[in-house]
Amino acid sequence: MSKILGHLEPQAVFHYFEEIAAIPHGSRNTKKIADYCEQFAKDRGLQHTRDASDNVIIVKPAAKGYETAAPVVLQGHLDMVCEKAPGCTKDMETEGLDLVEENGWVYARGTTLGGDDGIAVAMMLALLDEKDLPAPRLECIITSDEEIGMLGAAVLQPTLVTGRNMINLDSEAEGVFTVSCAGGASANVSVGLTMAPNAAPCAKLTVSGLIGGHSGQEIN
């Protein structure tokens, strides 16, 4: 039973979220969280794969009566954005998060929470662990290093994935489904500069004190 979030529903989801939060899992630091997911699959005898980039795929066979139904693919990512409040001394490379539940809100003391996308991983693990789940074959894709350019997804070889319908569990709004996506791309731009002495006055412009946000939404 979870020590901090165990009273929240659905209990299985928050149980796994609390276990995930105890494992450092910032971008480029996903080995331990991938180890955890891989061991989860081994302990339950579930078919799984893991690649050199820490992408993990876990498959749950169809329940009785659902053998002919189309598989459902679920996807989320392992890594989180690691930011700290001023004065916070936590080493997010080696230490887990300090979870707090207060007035119906879950947060991490002094740091980012990692709900993006730890809650997706917790949801998938809860479904994979549920006994007698009335569902078709579930194919759970858990990618790495999404926050720094979808690097895990870029090299994923989905050898276990047979489904053609995927639910991405990395959305922004509760109860909202996104039915299409523009995708993503990375570009390196190099601009040549010509340096020359300049006697004109210089000014420094600083924008600060804003509330931080995800660069994909609420950038300010």
C-alpha positions as CSV (number, residue, x, y, z in Angstrom):
1,M,0.0,0.0,0.0
2,S,1.3,3.5,-0.8
3,K,2.3,5.5,2.2
4,I,1.3,8.9,1.1
5,L,-1.2,8.5,-1.8
6,G,-2.7,5.2,-0.8
7,H,-6.1,6.7,0.2
8,L,-6.6,8.2,-3.3
9,E,-8.6,6.6,-6.0
10,P,-8.0,4.7,-8.2
11,Q,-5.7,3.2,-5.6
12,A,-3.7,1.0,-8.0
13,V,-2.8,4.0,-10.2
14,F,-1.6,6.1,-7.2
15,H,0.3,3.1,-5.8
16,Y,2.4,2.9,-8.9
17,F,2.7,6.6,-9.2
18,E,4.2,6.8,-5.7
19,E,6.6,3.9,-6.6
20,I,7.7,5.7,-9.7
21,A,8.2,9.0,-7.9
22,A,10.6,7.3,-5.5
23,I,12.9,6.5,-8.5
24,P,14.9,9.4,-10.1
25,H,13.8,9.6,-13.7
26,G,14.8,12.8,-15.4
27,S,15.6,12.9,-19.1
28,R,18.9,10.9,-19.8
29,N,18.5,9.3,-16.4
30,T,16.0,6.6,-17.2
31,K,17.9,3.4,-16.5
32,K,16.5,2.8,-13.1
33,I,12.9,3.5,-14.0
34,A,13.3,1.3,-17.1
35,D,14.8,-1.4,-14.8
36,Y,11.7,-1.1,-12.6
37,C,9.3,-1.5,-15.6
38,E,11.2,-4.4,-16.9
39,Q,11.2,-6.2,-13.5
40,F,7.5,-5.5,-13.2
41,A,6.9,-7.4,-16.5
42,K,9.3,-10.2,-15.5
43,D,7.6,-10.7,-12.1
44,R,4.2,-11.1,-13.8
45,G,5.4,-13.2,-16.7
46,L,4.3,-10.6,-19.2
47,Q,5.9,-10.5,-22.7
48,H,8.2,-7.5,-22.9
49,T,11.1,-5.9,-24.6
50,R,13.6,-3.2,-23.8
51,D,16.1,-1.5,-26.1
52,A,19.4,0.3,-25.6
53,S,17.5,3.6,-25.3
54,D,15.4,2.4,-22.3
55,N,12.2,2.1,-24.3
56,V,10.1,-0.6,-22.7
57,I,7.1,-2.4,-24.3
58,I,4.9,-4.7,-22.1
59,V,2.1,-6.8,-23.5
60,K,-0.9,-8.2,-21.6
61,P,-2.7,-11.0,-23.4
62,A,-6.4,-10.6,-24.3
63,A,-8.9,-11.8,-21.6
64,K,-11.1,-14.7,-22.3
65,G,-13.8,-13.7,-24.7
66,Y,-11.7,-10.9,-26.2
67,E,-9.3,-13.0,-28.1
68,T,-10.6,-11.8,-31.5
69,A,-10.9,-8.2,-30.5
70,A,-8.4,-5.7,-32.0
71,P,-5.4,-5.0,-29.7
72,V,-5.3,-1.6,-28.0
73,V,-1.9,0.2,-27.8
74,L,-1.3,2.6,-24.9
75,Q,1.7,4.9,-24.9
76,G,3.4,7.2,-22.4
77,H,7.0,8.2,-21.5
78,L,9.4,7.5,-18.6
79,D,11.2,10.8,-18.2
80,M,10.2,13.9,-16.4
81,V,11.4,17.5,-16.4
82,C,13.6,18.1,-13.3
83,E,13.3,21.6,-11.9
84,K,13.7,22.7,-8.3
85,A,12.5,25.7,-6.2
86,P,15.2,28.2,-5.0
87,G,16.9,26.7,-2.0
88,C,15.9,23.1,-2.6
89,T,18.9,20.9,-2.0
90,K,17.5,17.7,-3.5
91,D,19.8,15.9,-6.0
92,M,17.2,14.9,-8.6
93,E,19.8,12.7,-10.3
94,T,20.0,10.3,-7.3
95,E,17.0,11.1,-5.0
96,G,13.3,10.4,-5.4
97,L,10.6,13.0,-5.0
98,D,9.0,14.1,-1.7
99,L,5.3,13.7,-2.5
100,V,2.6,15.6,-0.7
101,E,-1.2,15.3,-0.9
102,E,-3.0,18.4,0.4
103,N,-6.6,19.6,-0.1
104,G,-7.1,17.3,-3.0
105,W,-3.9,18.2,-4.8
106,V,-0.8,16.1,-5.2
107,Y,2.6,17.8,-5.6
108,A,6.3,17.3,-4.8
109,R,7.9,19.4,-2.1
110,G,10.5,21.7,-3.6
111,T,10.5,20.1,-7.1
112,T,8.5,19.3,-10.1
113,L,6.1,16.4,-9.7
114,G,6.7,14.4,-12.8
115,G,3.0,13.9,-13.5
116,D,4.1,14.4,-17.1
117,D,4.3,11.5,-17.8
118,G,4.6,9.4,-14.6
119,I,0.8,9.2,-14.3
120,A,0.6,7.5,-17.8
121,V,3.2,4.9,-16.7
122,A,1.2,4.4,-13.5
123,M,-2.0,3.9,-15.4
124,M,-0.5,1.4,-17.7
125,L,1.1,-0.6,-14.9
126,A,-2.2,-0.6,-13.0
127,L,-4.0,-2.1,-16.0
128,L,-1.3,-4.6,-16.7
129,D,-1.4,-5.8,-13.1
130,E,-5.2,-6.0,-12.8
131,K,-6.5,-9.5,-12.5
132,D,-9.4,-10.6,-14.8
133,L,-9.3,-7.3,-16.7
134,P,-12.1,-7.6,-19.4
135,A,-10.0,-6.2,-22.2
136,P,-8.4,-7.2,-25.5
137,R,-4.6,-7.5,-25.9
138,L,-2.9,-4.5,-24.3
139,E,0.3,-3.3,-25.8
140,C,2.0,-0.7,-23.6
141,I,4.7,1.4,-25.1
142,I,6.8,3.3,-22.6
143,T,9.3,5.6,-24.3
144,S,12.3,7.4,-22.9
145,D,13.7,11.0,-23.2
146,E,10.5,12.5,-24.6
147,E,11.0,15.8,-22.9
148,I,14.3,16.6,-24.7
149,G,13.1,15.8,-28.2
150,M,11.1,12.5,-28.3
151,L,14.5,10.7,-28.6
152,G,13.2,7.3,-27.4
153,A,10.3,7.3,-29.8
154,A,12.6,8.2,-32.7
155,V,14.5,4.9,-32.4
156,L,11.8,2.7,-31.1
157,Q,11.4,-0.7,-32.9
158,P,7.9,-1.9,-31.9
159,T,8.5,-5.6,-32.6
160,L,5.8,-6.6,-30.1
161,V,3.2,-4.1,-31.3
162,T,0.4,-5.5,-33.5
163,G,-2.3,-3.0,-32.7
164,R,-3.4,-0.2,-35.1
165,N,-5.3,1.9,-32.6
166,M,-3.2,3.8,-30.0
167,I,-4.2,5.9,-27.1
168,N,-1.5,8.4,-26.2
169,L,-1.6,9.1,-22.4
170,D,0.3,12.4,-22.5
171,S,-2.4,14.9,-23.0
172,E,-3.1,18.3,-21.3
173,A,-6.7,18.2,-20.2
174,E,-8.8,15.8,-18.2
175,G,-11.6,14.2,-20.2
176,V,-10.3,15.5,-23.5
177,F,-9.2,13.2,-26.4
178,T,-6.9,14.4,-29.1
179,V,-7.7,12.6,-32.4
180,S,-4.8,13.8,-34.5
181,C,-1.3,15.3,-34.1
182,A,1.0,17.5,-36.2
183,G,4.0,15.4,-35.0
184,G,7.3,16.8,-34.1
185,A,10.6,17.7,-35.7
186,S,14.1,18.9,-34.7
187,A,16.2,21.4,-36.6
188,N,19.8,22.7,-36.1
189,V,20.2,26.2,-37.5
190,S,23.7,27.8,-37.8
191,V,23.9,31.5,-38.6
192,G,27.3,33.0,-39.5
193,L,28.3,36.2,-37.7
194,T,30.6,39.0,-38.7
195,M,32.2,40.7,-35.7
196,A,33.1,44.4,-35.8
197,P,33.8,47.1,-33.2
198,N,30.7,49.2,-32.3
199,A,30.8,52.3,-30.2
200,A,27.0,52.5,-29.9
201,P,25.5,52.3,-26.4
202,C,24.4,48.8,-25.3
203,A,21.4,47.8,-23.3
204,K,20.5,44.6,-21.5
205,L,16.9,43.4,-21.5
206,T,15.9,40.8,-18.9
207,V,12.5,39.1,-18.6
208,S,12.1,37.4,-15.2
209,G,9.7,36.6,-12.4
210,L,7.3,34.7,-14.7
211,I,5.5,31.5,-13.7
212,G,7.2,28.6,-15.4
213,G,5.3,26.4,-17.8
214,H,5.7,23.5,-20.2
215,S,7.2,24.7,-23.5
216,G,4.4,23.0,-25.4
217,Q,1.7,25.0,-23.6
218,E,1.6,27.9,-21.2
219,I,5.2,28.9,-22.0
220,N,4.9,32.0,-19.9
